[in-house]
Amino acid sequence: MDQDVPVDLTPIRENRQYRLLFGSGLITGLGSATTFVAMPYQVADITGSYVAVGILGLLEIVPLVVFGLWGGVLADRLDRRTMVLATEVAFMVGVLVLLFNAWRGDAAEVWPIYVVAVLISAIDSLQRPSLESIVPRVVPPGQLAAAGALNSFRGSAARVAGPALGGFLITFGGVEAAYVFDLVSFVVSATLISRLSRVPSLREEHGHPWQELKQAFGYVRTRRDILGTYVCDTLAMFFAFPFALFPFIADKYDATWSLGFMYTALSVGELIASATSGWSKRVVHHGRWVLFAGMAWGLSVGAAGLVGSIWWVLGCLVFAGAADMVSGLFRMLIWNLTIPDELRGRMAGIELLSYSIGPQLGQVRSTVTARLTSIRGSLIIGGAFCFGSVGAMRTALPDLWKYDSRRFHRGDEYSSS
């Protein structure tokens, strides 16, 4: 289609496989968002500690490193649908543990939440490379941009409704209600995935896992543009990831009701940006927009520390969410258009490290900085460092700035030099 449209629905209309993936992701994303709100809320309620909430992010780092890379190897070896199904069942077990702990009422403890945080991090790290590697197998190259925008729209819609729903459920039914909802969502999601056709590995021979990982990292060294997408995202999230501060921002403004809406505000921005993403198909310098969006994210988070009203904080977060979606869309296009299928799983595992480790370290950074300075200080300092470090990427890794999608031809090895 040459006509500009806000969102191209072609993959949903024409592709049953993609419809199943889209539906599963929407449902499980909605459920996971409620738990994402409930876990830090419960830790904050039990301990009242900045650091205790930040530890949630710290505990998730090691599983991300170990299992993310291993999950990438498995995605290139095994049937990817089977991997996603198995991990959905494992997610259910983790949520059940959270539910049983919450049912203890005043006797609920923090350590089971920490244990499940590690478990969920490991499971997600194993699942995501397989899940992300399915999309380029079931969606034609010409529809990958549309599928990417739809995935962003789906995730944003779930994150808009999910945290608000999580806040509602916590208010009227306690954290137990949020965990029950998430459990049901995993059951429905697994049912949809089970109807997906098999997505077996296309490779006939496999080497030692360490050798296969070495091959993937070697590929990254030859693709400085892709390396730039990883570094840019990690820097932006490390310096300006504000999620761990949300319970304390709500308390500072005496606005408990705003907790769910702060998570939602970011997703509203993502939703607006993804719903109006038709312009992105005219962009050929994807890397430049990755940098522009990362700098805009830092400015928005820093501005949230300068304003004096919870409503202005929410407005800054909406803008930050829009910037984050734009960055993610163009990173995805660079990856899906240029990475060979036989490397997709392992590359998705490496991408998972940049996507996830940054936010987890960012939670620790933001809470420690808040303790040393203040909530405002943490937001302002983080936003400033994000803007400066991402902006410096133009000089540090110029291949990302020079990336031009017109130089990519299907079947050829992409070179950014």
PEPETA-V470519 format. One line per field, one symbol per residue. ss: DSSP state (2 for helix, 1 for strand, 0 for the rest). phi: phi as a letter, one per 40 degrees, with the letter a starting at -180 (. if undefined). psi: psi as a letter, one per 20 degrees, with the letter a starting at -180 (. if undefined). Layout:
ss->???
phi->???
psi->???
This chain:
ss->000000000222220222222222222222222222222222222220022222222222222222222222222000022222222222222222222222002220002222222222222222222222222222002222222222222222222222222222222222222222222222222222220000000000000022222222222222022222222222222222002222222222000002222222222222222220222222000222222222222222222200000222222222222222222222222222220022222222222222222222222222222222002222222222222222202222022222002220000000000
phi->.cccbdbccddccbbcdcdccccccccccccccccdccccccccccbgbdcccccdccccccdcccccccccccccbbccccccccccccddcccccdccccccgccdbcccccccdcccccccccccdcccccdccbbcdcbccccccccccccccccccccccdcccccbbgcdccccccccccccccccccccccbcccccbbccdcccccccccccccbcccdccccccccccccbccdccddccdcccfbddcdcccccddcccccccccbcdcccccbcccccccdccccdccccccccccbacccdccccccccccccccccccccccccbccdcbccccccccccccbcdccccccdcccccccbaccccccccccccdcccccccccbcccccdbccccbdgcccbcc
psi->phppqgpojghghiogghgggggghgghhgghhhhhghghggghhghkpghhghhghghigghggghgghhgghhihrphgggggghgghgggghgggghghiiciiqrhhhggghggghggghhhgghgghihgihipqhijhgghghgggggggghhghghggggggggijrhghghgggghhhggghgghhiqqqmrqiphqpaqhhhhghgghhhhhinhgghhhggggggghghkojgiighhgghgjlmhhighhgghgghgggggghikjhhhiiphmhhhhggghhhhggggghhhihrjqhhhghghhghghgghggghghggggghiipqhiigghhhgghhghhhhghghhgggghghhhhergghggggggghggghghihhhgmihghipoiiipppiqpppi.
